[in-house]
Amino acid sequence: MSSATHTKGAGTRETTSRRSLWAGVLFGVGVAAFVDEAVFHQLLHWHHFYDRSTSSIGLVSDGLFHAFSWFATVLGLVMAADAVRRGELDKRVMGGGVLLGAGAFQLYDGIVNHKLLQLHQIRYNVDIAPYDWAWNIVAVLLLAAGCWLLLAAPRRRGGAD
């Protein structure tokens, strides 16, 4: 594809923001999932993604979870690279998306995976309440920071720069 096909700033502000946001969200989900899997599953051995079966099944579920985290991370980076190539990456919107993605992943994990589906808990054989509170409070703080960053992003009026 020739460089004349994609000119710098060719997309509308809405398209630029949407692409930057989704690149950030996917990257944020991927990084949060990777950190969760690497730290809590592999390094600390606190749990597996699926703890309601054997350790072997837990390890397989961790492998699938790890693959998901890398898929989301790489897809987010590919989308960001494409936006950079097009001259359309909005770094503040992407940064807000990263925080939203990480917070959404963590809140989903803390509420749906831990409590509703009971796939696993953060830890076992301890008072789980402080861990649950910390996990979900950090998730809400990430979401709030992402919203703040998105709301603080400069707006273009009438399509003009």
Secondary structure, DSSP 8 states (H G I E B T S, - for coil): --TTTS-TT-S-HHHHHHHHHHHHHHHHHHHHHHHIIIIIIIIS----S--SS-HHHHHHHHHHHHHHHHHHHHHHHHHHHHHHHHT---HHHHHHHHHHHHHHHHHHIIIIIIIIS-S--S-SSS--HHHHHHHHHHHHHHHHHHHHHHHHS---STT--
